[in-house]
Amino acid sequence: MRRFFENLGNKIRTFMQGRYGVDELSYFLSTAGLILLLASCFIRPLAILYFPALAVLVWSWYRSFSKNIYKRQKERNKYLEIRRAIGKKVTLVRNMWRDRRTHRYYRCPNCRAFVRIPKPGKGRNIMITCHRCHHSFNRRT
């Protein structure tokens, strides 16, 4: 029995040579597909999600077994770029909520970067200098 599993492992390794394999996007697609599949099974009005769930799972498997590594890497890089942008926005919103009593966030009119400053007294005009482009602007708190 042990020799059977060793032989099977060697066959799988040989089959996967030259193929892309599993990456972050494949994990995400597999997880999303399984969640959609479970949702379509338990909730009757969502039974329409069954075929999109299968399509997402098949796409994940296709990516894993693909030999076109260059295209799979481009897809992965695009996914990571989108995930990073969403993560930055979530972090900004979380920080804005955490600091809502002590700090204010302003957007620079020149470069659109966020500037975090301590809250002064109410109704005062303050001069703000952007840390990225060094543009100065005036805001009322």
N, C-alpha and C positions, 0 to 999 in steps of 0.2 A: 504494500500500500504506500509505503514511504517513497519508493522509487517512482510510483505513478505520479505523485504530487511534484517530485523533483523534475520529472520529465515534462509535466504540464507547465511548470514554471519556466523551464527552458524554452518551450514552444511559444509561450506568451511573450517572453523577452525577445525571441527571434522575430515574432510577428510585429512587435512594436518598434523595432529598429527602423529609423528613418521616418517615423511618424511623430506628430507634434506632442501628443500626450495631454496631460491635464494641467491647467493653470487656474488663476483666480477667476477668470471669466467662465470657465467650464464649471467650477464649483458653484458660482452664482447662478448660472443657467440651470444646473441640476437641482439646486435647492429651490429656485423659483418654480421650476416645472413640477417638482414633487408637492410643493405647497398648493399650486393650482390644481393638481390632480386630486389631492386630499379634499380641497374645498369643493371640487365638482362632485365628489362622492358623497359628502355629508350634507351638502345644502342643495336641495332639489332645484331651486331656480337658477343655481349656478352650474347646472349640468352642461351648459353651453361652453364652459371653460375646459371641458375634457379634451377637445381637439387642439386648442392652443397649447395646453399643457403637454400633450404628446409631441407637438411640433417643437416646443422649446427643448424637451428632452432629446429628441432626435438631433436637433442642431448641436446640442452639447456633445453628443456622441460623435457626430460628424467631425466636429472640431478636434476631438481627441484622436481620432483615427486618420486625420488628414495628413497628407504628405507635403502640402503646400505650406511650409513653415513660415515663409515670409508674410503671407496674408494673415495667418493666425497671429503672428506677432503684432501686425498692424492693428488687428481687431483688439488684441489685449491692451496695447498701448492706448487706444482710444477709450476703452473701458476704464482703464486706470486714471486717465485724464478726467473723465466725467465723474468718477468716484471721488477723486481728489477735490474737484470743484464743489461737489455737494458737501463733502466733509468740511471744507473751509467755511461754507455758508452756515452749516449747522453749528460749528464752533463759534462763529461770530454771533449768531442768535443766542446761543447758550451764554456766552460772555456778556452780551448786552443785558440779558435777563438777570444774571448774577450781579452785575454792577449797577443795576437800575437806580439804586439809592445813592450811590457815591460818585458815579461818573456819568458823563454824557458822551455819546458817539456822534461825530459829525463827519459828513462826506466832503472831501476836498473838491471844490468846483473845477480845479485844474486837471487832476489826475484820477479822480474818483476813488481814491483810497480812503479808508475810514481812519479817523483820528479820535483817540480816546483821551478825554481831559477830565480832571476832577470837577465836580459841580461847585461853582461859586454860589453866591447869594442869588436869589431870584430876581429877574428883570435886569441883570447887568449885561452890558455889552463887553465882549472879550475878544481879544485878538488871538487867532489860532494860526500856528505855523505848521504846515504839513511836514511830516517826517520824511516823506518820500521825495517830493519835488521842491520843498522849501518855499512853497507859495503861501503867502499870508492872507487870511481872510477874516472878516469880522462877523460874529454871530451873537445873537441875543439868547440868553439862557432863561 
